[in-house]
Amino acid sequence: MRNGRRNWLRQGTLVGALIGLLIGFVWSLVAGPGPAYLAALPTATVQTGSAGLDRALTARDYIVLVSALYAVDGDKDRAQARLDQLGLKNGPETVADLAEAFLKEGQKKPLLVDLSTLARDLGGSRPALTAYMATAVPKPRPKPTIAAKGPAATATPAPPTPTPLPTVDWDIRLSVKLEPPVKIIPAEVKPGQTYWRLIRAWWQTPEEGHNAFHIFANVLNKDGVAISQPIIIENGGKRMIQPEPKPDTEYLINYPMAGTLGSYTCYVAGDWPSDRVAGLGLGFAKGGKDHTVFILLFQETVAP
């Protein structure tokens, strides 16, 4: 177990390095001329979290990364703030321009979906992009209300603004390297309701996972301690996977995959709602059988 914890910490230190490598991967997907005015924009620096691995991106590459992150966290304000770092005159229109350029170049559908959806949600929709817009619209954050002022009205203090939850520790390769991409299906919860929230989703190549072919998962209580809570795996039917401690891993759920990418959906069993991770499976693309690994962490959470 102690060795497992060391491995977990070691993997955490590699996340920054992986993001740096992914920047090169995204560039290879989107390299091309695109809208001419993008070439004149300043570059943006991405903080990877590891010393010496901060990377400067072209505006084109940076916008693609912003759209991929928006597909994960659904935070429109954060996406707009990220775009503002480029000094764009009209961020939504620029995103739409880039999506249309990619459409003409015949780029891969996941890139078109992320860019088209971000453009729409920021107000830069285009008819040509409608077919590529994701149907699920991120839920807006609740805003405090204040009673109207007047002779007969008494000011009512606004309710406290809920503290937003931390961003999911999401391996961006799940969104940009796999075909079809892996997706989060958020649990439908009301403020104050307890549910199982996905807090981490990592992916490993055959080399990184030492040729394992498993879904590894832990369910944590509110204090971050792993508990014996079963997981549901869907693959045409439903199968409940019971926790089973093993000496060579810290993860209580160890599910061997046989189906290709896109086969499995995973979530926490029980009466509480749970976030779901959909599209898991072997390989880099549907039909592949490469031995890949998914690492998932769910935690007991109260919805803000």
C-alpha positions as CSV (number, residue, x, y, z in Angstrom):
1,M,0.0,0.0,0.0
2,R,2.9,2.3,0.8
3,N,4.4,1.7,-2.6
4,G,1.0,2.4,-4.2
5,R,0.9,5.8,-2.5
6,R,4.3,6.6,-3.8
7,N,3.2,5.7,-7.3
8,W,0.1,7.9,-7.0
9,L,2.2,10.8,-5.9
10,R,4.7,10.2,-8.7
11,Q,1.9,10.1,-11.2
12,G,0.7,13.5,-9.8
13,T,4.0,15.1,-10.5
14,L,3.8,13.9,-14.1
15,V,0.5,15.6,-14.8
16,G,2.3,18.9,-15.6
17,A,4.7,17.1,-18.0
18,L,1.8,15.4,-19.7
19,I,0.1,18.7,-20.4
20,G,3.3,20.0,-21.9
21,L,3.4,17.0,-24.2
22,L,-0.2,17.4,-25.1
23,I,0.4,20.9,-26.3
24,G,2.6,19.5,-29.0
25,F,-0.1,16.9,-29.8
26,V,-2.8,19.6,-30.2
27,W,-0.5,21.6,-32.4
28,S,-0.1,18.6,-34.7
29,L,-3.9,18.3,-35.0
30,V,-4.5,21.9,-35.8
31,A,-1.4,23.0,-37.7
32,G,-2.4,25.1,-40.7
33,P,-3.0,28.6,-41.8
34,G,-6.5,29.3,-40.3
35,P,-7.8,32.9,-40.2
36,A,-4.9,35.1,-41.2
37,Y,-5.4,37.7,-38.4
38,L,-4.6,35.0,-35.8
39,A,-1.0,35.0,-36.9
40,A,-0.6,38.6,-35.8
41,L,-1.9,38.0,-32.2
42,P,0.4,37.6,-29.3
43,T,1.2,34.1,-28.0
44,A,-0.2,32.9,-24.7
45,T,1.8,31.1,-22.0
46,V,0.2,28.0,-20.4
47,Q,1.2,27.2,-16.9
48,T,1.8,23.4,-16.7
49,G,2.5,23.3,-13.0
50,S,6.0,21.8,-13.4
51,A,9.2,23.8,-13.3
52,G,10.6,24.5,-16.7
53,L,7.5,23.3,-18.6
54,D,5.6,26.5,-19.2
55,R,4.8,26.7,-22.9
56,A,4.1,29.6,-25.2
57,L,1.3,28.8,-27.7
58,T,0.1,30.4,-30.9
59,A,-3.4,32.0,-30.6
60,R,-4.8,29.2,-32.7
61,D,-3.5,26.4,-30.5
62,Y,-4.5,28.3,-27.3
63,I,-8.1,28.7,-28.4
64,V,-8.3,24.9,-29.2
65,L,-7.1,24.2,-25.6
66,V,-9.6,26.7,-24.1
67,S,-12.5,24.9,-26.0
68,A,-11.3,21.5,-24.8
69,L,-11.2,22.7,-21.2
70,Y,-14.7,24.3,-21.6
71,A,-16.0,20.9,-22.8
72,V,-14.8,19.5,-19.5
73,D,-15.7,22.1,-16.9
74,G,-18.6,24.0,-18.6
75,D,-17.4,27.2,-17.0
76,K,-18.3,30.0,-19.5
77,D,-16.8,32.8,-17.4
78,R,-13.5,31.0,-17.1
79,A,-13.4,30.3,-20.8
80,Q,-14.0,34.0,-21.6
81,A,-11.3,35.0,-19.1
82,R,-8.9,32.7,-20.8
83,L,-9.7,34.1,-24.2
84,D,-9.3,37.6,-22.9
85,Q,-5.6,36.9,-22.3
86,L,-5.1,37.0,-26.1
87,G,-6.4,40.6,-26.3
88,L,-9.1,39.6,-28.9
89,K,-11.4,42.3,-30.1
90,N,-14.3,39.8,-30.3
91,G,-13.5,36.5,-28.7
92,P,-16.7,34.6,-29.6
93,E,-16.4,35.7,-33.3
94,T,-12.7,34.6,-33.3
95,V,-13.7,31.2,-32.0
96,A,-16.4,30.9,-34.6
97,D,-13.9,32.0,-37.3
98,L,-11.5,29.3,-36.3
99,A,-14.2,26.6,-36.2
100,E,-15.3,27.5,-39.7
101,A,-11.6,27.4,-40.9
102,F,-11.3,23.9,-39.4
103,L,-14.5,22.8,-41.0
104,K,-13.1,23.8,-44.4
105,E,-9.9,22.0,-43.7
106,G,-11.7,18.8,-42.8
107,Q,-10.4,18.7,-39.2
108,K,-11.6,16.0,-36.8
109,K,-15.1,16.2,-35.4
110,P,-14.1,16.5,-31.7
111,L,-12.3,19.7,-32.4
112,L,-15.2,21.1,-34.4
113,V,-17.7,20.1,-31.6
114,D,-15.6,21.8,-28.8
115,L,-15.0,25.0,-30.8
116,S,-18.5,25.3,-32.2
117,T,-20.1,24.7,-28.8
118,L,-17.8,27.4,-27.2
119,A,-18.6,29.9,-29.9
120,R,-22.3,29.3,-29.5
121,D,-22.3,29.6,-25.7
122,L,-20.2,32.8,-25.9
123,G,-22.6,34.4,-28.5
124,G,-20.6,33.7,-31.7
125,S,-22.9,31.1,-33.3
126,R,-22.8,30.5,-37.1
127,P,-25.3,28.5,-39.2
128,A,-22.6,26.4,-40.7
129,L,-21.5,25.2,-37.3
130,T,-25.0,24.2,-36.0
131,A,-24.5,20.5,-36.8
132,Y,-21.4,20.4,-34.6
133,M,-22.7,22.0,-31.5
134,A,-23.1,19.8,-28.4
135,T,-26.7,19.5,-27.3
136,A,-25.9,19.8,-23.6
137,V,-25.6,23.4,-22.5
138,P,-23.6,24.0,-19.3
139,K,-25.8,25.0,-16.4
140,P,-25.4,28.7,-15.4
141,R,-24.2,29.5,-11.9
142,P,-26.9,30.7,-9.5
143,K,-26.9,34.4,-8.9
144,P,-27.9,36.1,-5.7
145,T,-31.1,38.2,-5.8
146,I,-31.8,41.5,-3.9
147,A,-35.3,42.7,-3.1
148,A,-36.5,45.9,-5.0
149,K,-35.9,49.1,-3.1
150,G,-38.8,51.6,-2.6
151,P,-40.9,53.3,0.1
152,A,-42.8,50.1,0.9
153,A,-40.0,47.7,0.3
154,T,-37.4,46.5,2.8
155,A,-34.0,45.5,1.5
156,T,-33.4,41.8,1.8
157,P,-29.8,40.7,2.1
158,A,-28.7,38.5,-0.8
159,P,-28.1,34.9,0.0
160,P,-24.4,33.9,0.1
161,T,-22.9,33.0,-3.2
162,P,-22.1,29.3,-3.3
163,T,-18.4,28.5,-3.4
164,P,-17.7,26.9,-6.8
165,L,-16.2,23.4,-6.7
166,P,-12.6,22.8,-7.8
167,T,-12.1,22.0,-11.5
168,V,-12.0,18.2,-12.2
169,D,-8.4,16.9,-12.5
170,W,-9.0,15.9,-16.1
171,D,-6.4,14.4,-18.4
172,I,-6.9,16.5,-21.5
173,R,-5.9,13.6,-23.7
174,L,-9.3,12.1,-22.9
175,S,-10.8,14.9,-24.9
176,V,-8.3,15.4,-27.7
177,K,-6.3,12.2,-28.3
178,L,-9.0,9.5,-28.1
179,E,-11.6,8.9,-30.9
180,P,-14.4,9.0,-29.8
181,P,-13.4,11.2,-26.9
182,V,-14.3,10.3,-23.3
183,K,-17.0,12.5,-21.7
184,I,-18.3,13.5,-18.3
185,I,-22.1,13.2,-17.8
186,P,-22.7,15.4,-14.7
187,A,-25.1,14.2,-12.0
188,E,-28.4,16.1,-11.9
189,V,-28.4,17.5,-8.4
190,K,-30.0,20.4,-6.5
191,P,-28.1,22.8,-4.2
192,G,-27.4,21.2,-0.9
193,Q,-27.8,17.6,-2.3
194,T,-25.2,15.0,-1.6
195,Y,-23.8,13.2,-4.6
196,W,-20.7,11.4,-5.9
197,R,-18.6,13.9,-7.9
198,L,-15.9,12.9,-10.3
199,I,-12.7,14.7,-9.0
200,R,-10.1,13.0,-11.2
201,A,-9.9,11.2,-14.5
202,W,-6.5,10.1,-15.9
203,W,-5.6,7.9,-18.9
204,Q,-2.5,5.9,-19.5
205,T,-0.9,4.5,-22.7
206,P,0.4,0.9,-22.8
207,E,3.8,2.2,-21.7
208,E,2.6,4.3,-18.9
209,G,0.2,1.7,-17.6
210,H,2.8,-1.1,-17.9
211,N,0.5,-3.0,-20.3
212,A,-2.4,-3.1,-17.9
213,F,-5.9,-2.9,-19.4
214,H,-8.1,-1.9,-16.4
215,I,-10.4,0.7,-15.1
216,F,-8.9,1.6,-11.7
217,A,-11.2,3.6,-9.3
218,N,-11.6,4.7,-5.7
219,V,-14.6,6.2,-4.0
220,L,-13.7,8.7,-1.3
221,N,-15.8,10.0,1.6
222,K,-16.1,13.8,2.3
223,D,-12.7,13.7,4.1
224,G,-10.9,12.2,1.1
225,V,-10.6,8.6,2.5
226,A,-11.2,5.7,0.2
227,I,-14.2,3.7,1.3
228,S,-15.8,0.3,0.2
229,Q,-18.4,1.7,-2.1
230,P,-19.2,-0.4,-5.3
231,I,-19.0,1.0,-8.8
232,I,-21.5,0.4,-11.7
233,I,-20.0,-0.5,-15.1
234,E,-22.4,-0.3,-18.0
235,N,-21.6,-2.1,-21.3
236,G,-25.0,-3.0,-22.8
237,G,-26.1,-4.1,-19.3
238,K,-25.2,-3.1,-15.8
239,R,-22.6,-4.8,-13.6
240,M,-21.9,-3.9,-10.0
241,I,-18.2,-4.1,-9.2
242,Q,-17.4,-4.6,-5.5
243,P,-14.3,-3.1,-3.9
244,E,-11.5,-5.6,-3.7
245,P,-8.2,-4.5,-2.0
246,K,-5.1,-5.9,-3.8
247,P,-1.5,-5.8,-2.6
248,D,-0.1,-4.3,-5.7
249,T,-2.4,-1.3,-6.1
250,E,-4.0,1.4,-4.0
251,Y,-7.3,1.3,-6.0
252,L,-10.1,-0.8,-4.6
253,I,-11.9,-1.1,-7.9
254,N,-9.9,-3.1,-10.5
255,Y,-12.0,-3.9,-13.6
256,P,-10.3,-5.6,-16.6
257,M,-11.5,-4.2,-19.9
258,A,-12.2,-6.3,-23.0
259,G,-14.2,-3.9,-25.1
260,T,-12.9,-1.2,-27.4
261,L,-13.0,2.5,-26.8
262,G,-16.5,3.8,-26.4
263,S,-17.8,0.6,-24.7
264,Y,-18.0,1.4,-21.0
265,T,-19.7,3.9,-18.7
266,C,-18.7,4.1,-15.1
267,Y,-20.3,5.6,-12.0
268,V,-20.8,5.1,-8.3
269,A,-23.6,2.7,-7.1
270,G,-26.1,3.6,-4.4
271,D,-29.0,5.9,-3.7
272,W,-27.0,9.1,-4.3
273,P,-26.7,10.6,-7.8
274,S,-23.3,10.2,-9.4
275,D,-21.3,11.8,-12.1
276,R,-20.7,9.4,-15.0
277,V,-17.7,8.9,-17.2
278,A,-18.7,7.6,-20.6
279,G,-16.8,6.2,-23.6
280,L,-14.1,4.1,-21.8
281,G,-12.4,1.2,-23.4
282,L,-9.3,-0.2,-24.9
283,G,-7.2,1.5,-27.7
284,F,-6.7,5.0,-29.0
285,A,-9.8,4.8,-31.3
286,K,-12.9,2.8,-31.6
287,G,-12.0,-0.7,-32.8
288,G,-8.5,-0.6,-31.2
289,K,-7.4,-3.1,-28.6
290,D,-4.3,-1.5,-27.2
291,H,-3.9,-2.0,-23.5
292,T,-4.8,1.3,-22.0
293,V,-5.7,2.3,-18.4
294,F,-8.3,4.7,-16.9
295,I,-7.9,6.0,-13.3
296,L,-11.0,7.5,-11.8
297,L,-11.7,9.1,-8.4
298,F,-15.2,9.9,-7.1
299,Q,-15.8,11.8,-3.9
300,E,-18.8,12.4,-1.6
301,T,-19.8,16.0,-2.3
302,V,-22.5,18.5,-1.4
303,A,-23.7,20.4,-4.4
304,P,-23.2,24.2,-3.9
